[in-house]
């Protein structure tokens, strides 16, 4: 029997097992919270908590410069695996200008309504597991990380000074030698080596002891959406399952449940995908938009799911496969029903099955393609008369069929200017807050379009959907403000086709660029 985790939430999990990321229980299940680092470490001395000019002199494992505040610098000075199941992350924060740095708000978790007391936005991107790992939540607090109240930390870092903060998180799955650290400050720090030695605290501070108290694990699911260019199909990949949503407008006539002639071609492609999966139980779910009533939508969606089930049974070539058909009417929309495009996408039949084994990825650079930094990956556009340069600096493959895109935007004008178009994606795909979502990645050979990955955060009955990309809302609102000559770096996470080694990248209003994968 297969158990599907439909959404990952902030729950108590068992952290036992070397490097193995535990799955979130279903809503009706409970799991004993794990032993985890203590939250009652003695407060360091006042001199240790004050920002110091050179107290923590450890070499940086990786560095990120702020996107919102370009003078905000975070250096990773400690990354230690504890007991095979916890990860201690230490960041040294400083300002690179002569202006004081308010460090708290930009480092807070933008996906949780926490006060600015903790560096709660420090995260681990567990790419193979499609998980976004956050600091533990202790029983007596909100974040198992540095606490400005408890640890008497200053809210402002003066020029020439620095401050080291920590966070304790679950270790990434598979006991890897390296991992990716993500903060709200700027782009992810990729392939950072993990030490299995005990963590070293900064001068004058103490770190919590492992396995001394009860905590909840905060871990979010990562979904990657893509679609065919002819708009007949949209697929969501969460690392374990594929959800292939077929357009009801293509499969059926209006208010009908009889498959069209065009539907056979679409279903044949879905059947080939199912044949490559090892799954023996395939879910077929019919959905409607919010037009009409439940008395019409639910039976219609059920009949449509049954029609697709019958067709797939005849099209697949594997034996011992069971199909289960359900109809949900308009109760499970993918997008807002407030637009024609959102309603069109909500009229669908979704087929869910275990993700097939990944295809072999070709070595980077095996075919001719433009080099990063060359003319092929640069472009200029004018916004209200101000010239802005775009430069793609990296598009690299990561485990779990993921890809990390990094790019810079530079104001070439003579005065301060804003560039808002990066926030304005198609309305059907818009998130509930501003982020750098207006980017499309296309594989012309496969005729497939990829959009930024989504971080799924449970918030009551309806999960919140956040972009796995640069945030430009809340305290990050000024990310789209540029001083003359100022350059800011942005990032986005995508699903990647296994066989491609160059893709077309369209960022907001700039021309499309042909970008190689590395």
Secondary structure, 3 states (H helix, E strand, C coil): CCCCCCCCCCECCCCCCCCCCCCCCCCCCCCCCCEECCCCCCCCCHHHHCCECCCCCCCCCEEEECCCCCCEEEEEEEEEEECCCEEEEEEEEEECCCCCEECCHHHCCCCCCCCCCECCCCEEEECCCCEEEEECEECCCCCCECECCCCCCCCEECCCCEEEEEEEEECCCCCCCEEEEECCCCCCEEEEECECCCCCCCCCCCCCCCCCEEEEECEEEEEEEEEECCCCEEEEECCCEEEEEEEHHHHECCCCCCECHHHHHHHHHHHHHHHHCCCCEEEEEEECCCCCCHHHHHHHHHHHHHHHHHHHHHHCCCCCCEEEEEECCCCCCCCCCCCHHHHHHHCEEEEEEECCCCCCCCCCCCCCCCCCCCHHHEEEEEECCEEEEEEEEEEEEECCCEEEEEEEEEECCCCCEECCHHHCCCHHHCCCCCECCCEEEEECCCCEEECCCEEEECCCCCCEEEECECECCHHHHHHHEECCCCEEEEEEEEECCCCCCEEEEEECCCCCEEEECC
